[in-house]
Amino acid sequence: MSQNNKQIKTRIKSVKNTKKITKSMQLISAVKMQRTVKLLTKSKEYSNLADRFIEKIYIAEDESHQLLKFGDSDKELLVVITSNRGLCGSYNYNILKKLKEYIADKNVENLSAVAIGRKGAYTLKKKNIEVLSVYDKLIDNPNYEDARALTEELVNIFLTNKYHKVTLFYTKYISGFLNEAVFRTLIPLNFEEIDSVQKEREENSVEFEYEPDRGEILNYLLPKLIEIIFYQSILESAGSENSSRMIAMKNATDSADELTKTLTFELNKNRQREITKEVAEIVAGAQGIKLKNQNRS
């Protein structure tokens, strides 16, 4: 066997081993995505209801509650959701591109961040943005209790009036093959950028009756609404990450199949060339011996 054929055989073996890994990762990501999408579907209704409820509160209220108005500070807190690992297509690239575009014209000294996922933490530090904390388990195993605890921390930070607002960067899950990197104001709960809401606020004087007490109810209700929005964004990001990784690993597996076929074809062609050469040498040798014998006789 020629040295070239040995190299091709080694490459085929290596590609097949890689294919086993990518196929396994594809299947694992598919299972994780299905599990996350089930949670996502269940919580979607609550999230949509929370958004509509916040609209009604914003239209009715005079923004006297601290969670309904922007802080006096010039500083802004960013909450960035990415993955801990790569090999998930353009998932991290898209959300980090959105982040970079957002901070392009901002003074980094006025920015702080909370990173959910190590990829985001790395980029934030590279951009010289102060990272207050990194949560690297929440995105791999989304659960409401952890999201609630982090939301409580974010609300408490905002209530110190240290930040003007808290902006959330996450990836919106649209389908198994489509997602979108987006950002929204998480705190305060504010809809003044939406023209239809602002118009309704000007035209309608909705009045709510609070029982037992307006302040007590809003103090309890508003953080809960933020919790729902935040938990939903984590689920959407996790679903997007797993679907992106599943697609990326499927493409890698398909590419491994194609490369194996190409290398096998090249190996067979080399073998055929070697066999043809050997047959030609045998025939030429036999003819030489025959001619030699004829000359002797």
C-alpha positions in Angstrom: 0.0 0.0 0.0 1.3 3.4 -1.0 2.0 6.1 1.6 -0.8 8.2 -0.1 -3.4 5.4 0.5 -2.3 5.1 4.1 -2.9 8.9 4.6 -6.3 8.7 3.0 -7.3 5.7 5.2 -6.2 7.7 8.3 -8.3 10.7 7.2 -11.3 8.5 6.5 -11.0 7.0 10.0 -10.6 10.5 11.5 -13.6 11.9 9.6 -15.8 8.9 10.7 -14.9 9.5 14.4 -15.7 13.2 14.0 -19.0 12.2 12.4 -19.9 10.1 15.5 -19.3 13.1 17.7 -21.3 15.5 15.6 -24.2 13.0 15.2 -24.3 12.6 19.0 -24.2 16.3 19.6 -27.0 16.7 17.0 -29.2 14.2 18.8 -28.5 15.7 22.3 -29.3 19.2 21.0 -32.5 17.9 19.4 -33.7 16.4 22.8 -32.7 19.6 24.7 -34.5 21.8 22.1 -37.7 19.7 22.4 -37.6 19.9 26.2 -37.0 23.7 26.1 -39.7 24.4 23.5 -42.2 22.6 25.6 -41.5 24.9 28.5 -41.4 27.8 26.1 -44.8 27.0 24.7 -46.3 26.7 28.1 -44.9 30.1 29.3 -45.5 32.0 26.1 -49.1 32.6 27.0 -48.1 34.1 30.4 -45.5 36.2 28.7 -47.9 37.7 26.2 -50.5 38.3 28.9 -47.8 40.0 31.0 -46.9 42.3 28.1 -50.6 43.2 27.6 -51.1 43.8 31.3 -48.0 46.0 31.5 -49.4 48.1 28.6 -52.7 48.6 30.5 -50.8 49.5 33.7 -48.6 52.0 31.8 -51.6 53.6 30.2 -53.4 53.9 33.5 -50.6 54.9 35.8 -48.8 58.2 36.3 -45.4 56.6 36.5 -45.1 57.4 40.2 -43.9 53.8 40.9 -40.1 53.4 40.5 -40.4 50.3 38.3 -42.5 52.3 35.8 -40.0 55.2 35.3 -36.4 55.6 34.2 -33.7 56.3 36.8 -31.9 59.6 37.2 -28.5 58.1 36.6 -26.6 58.2 33.3 -25.4 54.6 33.7 -27.1 51.6 32.1 -27.0 48.0 33.0 -26.9 45.4 30.2 -28.1 41.8 30.7 -26.6 39.7 27.9 -27.7 36.1 27.2 -25.4 33.9 25.2 -24.2 30.3 25.3 -21.3 28.9 27.3 -19.9 27.0 24.3 -19.5 27.4 20.5 -20.4 25.0 17.8 -23.9 26.5 17.5 -23.7 28.2 14.1 -24.3 32.0 14.1 -26.2 32.0 17.4 -23.6 33.8 19.5 -22.4 35.9 16.5 -25.9 37.4 15.9 -26.6 38.4 19.5 -23.1 39.8 20.1 -23.3 41.8 16.8 -26.5 43.3 18.1 -24.8 44.2 21.4 -21.8 45.8 19.6 -24.1 47.9 17.4 -26.0 49.0 20.5 -22.9 50.1 22.4 -21.0 51.5 19.4 -21.9 55.2 20.2 -22.1 54.8 24.0 -19.5 55.6 26.6 -18.4 52.3 28.1 -17.7 54.0 31.4 -21.4 54.4 31.8 -22.1 50.7 31.1 -22.1 47.8 33.4 -23.3 44.2 32.6 -24.6 41.0 33.9 -23.6 38.1 31.6 -25.6 34.9 31.3 -23.3 32.6 29.4 -19.5 32.7 29.1 -19.4 33.9 25.5 -21.1 37.1 26.3 -18.9 37.7 29.4 -15.7 37.3 27.2 -17.0 39.9 24.7 -18.1 42.4 27.4 -14.7 42.2 29.1 -13.0 42.6 25.7 -15.0 45.8 25.2 -13.9 47.1 28.6 -17.4 46.9 30.0 -17.6 46.2 33.7 -19.1 42.8 34.3 -20.8 42.6 37.7 -21.5 38.8 37.6 -21.5 35.8 35.2 -24.1 33.1 35.3 -22.9 30.1 33.3 -25.5 27.5 34.5 -28.8 29.3 33.9 -28.7 29.0 30.1 -27.8 25.3 30.1 -30.5 24.4 32.6 -33.2 27.1 32.6 -35.6 27.1 35.6 -38.0 29.6 37.0 -36.5 29.7 40.5 -33.0 30.7 39.3 -34.6 33.2 36.9 -36.7 34.6 39.8 -33.6 35.0 42.1 -31.7 36.8 39.4 -34.7 39.0 38.6 -34.9 40.0 42.2 -31.2 40.9 42.2 -31.7 43.1 39.0 -34.8 44.8 40.5 -32.9 45.6 43.8 -30.0 47.0 41.8 -32.3 49.2 39.8 -34.2 50.4 42.9 -30.9 51.9 44.2 -31.3 54.4 41.4 -27.7 53.6 40.3 -28.9 52.9 36.7 -31.1 54.8 34.2 -32.4 51.4 32.9 -31.7 47.7 32.5 -31.5 46.5 28.9 -31.9 42.9 28.0 -30.2 41.2 25.0 -31.5 37.8 24.1 -32.4 35.6 21.1 -36.0 35.3 20.1 -37.1 31.8 19.2 -39.3 31.8 16.1 -39.0 28.2 14.9 -36.6 25.3 14.9 -34.8 26.8 11.9 -35.3 30.5 12.6 -34.4 32.9 15.4 -33.7 36.6 15.9 -31.3 38.5 18.1 -33.2 41.3 19.8 -33.0 43.7 22.8 -35.6 45.3 25.0 -35.9 47.5 28.1 -36.4 45.1 31.0 -36.6 47.7 33.8 -38.4 50.0 34.0 -41.6 48.4 32.6 -42.1 51.1 30.0 -44.0 51.3 26.7 -43.5 54.9 25.8 -41.6 54.0 22.6 -44.7 52.3 21.1 -46.8 54.9 19.3 -50.1 53.0 19.7 -49.7 52.7 23.4 -48.8 56.4 23.8 -51.8 57.4 21.7 -54.1 55.2 23.8 -52.6 56.7 26.9 -53.4 60.2 25.7 -57.0 59.4 24.5 -58.1 57.1 27.3 -58.2 57.8 31.0 -58.3 54.2 32.4 -58.6 54.1 36.1 -57.9 51.0 38.2 -59.3 50.4 41.6 -56.8 48.7 43.9 -57.7 46.5 46.8 -56.3 46.6 49.5 -53.7 49.2 48.5 -52.3 50.5 45.2 -48.7 50.7 46.4 -48.8 47.2 48.0 -50.3 45.6 44.9 -47.8 47.3 42.4 -44.8 46.4 44.7 -45.8 42.7 44.4 -47.1 42.7 40.9 -44.5 44.6 38.9 -41.5 42.4 39.9 -43.6 39.3 39.1 -44.2 40.7 35.6 -40.5 41.3 35.1 -39.8 37.8 36.3 -42.1 36.4 33.6 -40.5 38.4 30.8 -37.0 37.5 31.9 -37.7 33.8 32.3 -39.3 33.8 28.8 -36.3 35.4 27.3 -34.0 32.8 28.9 -36.2 30.0 27.5 -36.2 31.6 24.0 -32.5 32.0 24.1 -32.0 28.4 25.2 -34.4 27.1 22.5 -32.5 29.2 19.9 -29.1 27.9 21.0 -30.1 24.3 21.0 -31.9 24.6 17.6 -28.8 26.4 16.1 -26.5 23.7 17.5 -28.7 20.9 16.2 -28.6 22.5 12.7 -24.9 23.2 12.9 -24.1 19.6 13.9 -26.4 18.2 11.3 -24.6 20.2 8.6 -21.3 19.0 10.1 -22.5 15.3 10.0 -23.7 15.7 6.4 -20.3 17.3 5.4 -18.5 14.4 7.1 -20.6 11.9 5.0 -19.7 13.8 1.8 -16.0 13.9 2.7 -16.0 10.2 3.6 -17.5 9.4 0.2 -15.0 11.6 -1.6 -12.0 10.1 0.3 -13.3 6.6 -0.3 -13.7 7.3 -4.0 -10.1 8.6 -4.1 -8.9 5.6 -2.2 -10.6 3.2 -4.6 -9.3 5.1 -7.6 -5.8 4.8 -6.2 -6.2 1.1 -5.6 -7.5 0.6 -9.1 -4.5 2.5 -10.5 -2.1 0.4 -8.4 -3.8 -2.9 -9.5 -3.7 -1.8 -13.2 -0.1 -0.9 -12.8 0.7 -4.3 -11.2 -1.2 -6.2 -13.9 0.6 -4.2 -16.6 4.0 -5.1 -14.9 3.0 -8.8 -14.7 1.9 -8.9 -18.3 5.1 -7.0 -19.4 7.2 -9.4 -17.3 5.5 -12.5 -18.8 6.0 -11.1 -22.3 9.6 -10.5 -21.6 10.2 -14.0 -20.4 8.3 -15.4 -23.4 10.5 -13.4 -25.8 13.6 -14.5 -23.9 12.7 -18.2 -24.2 11.9 -17.7 -27.9 15.3 -16.2 -28.5 17.0 -19.1 -26.7 15.3 -21.6 -28.8 
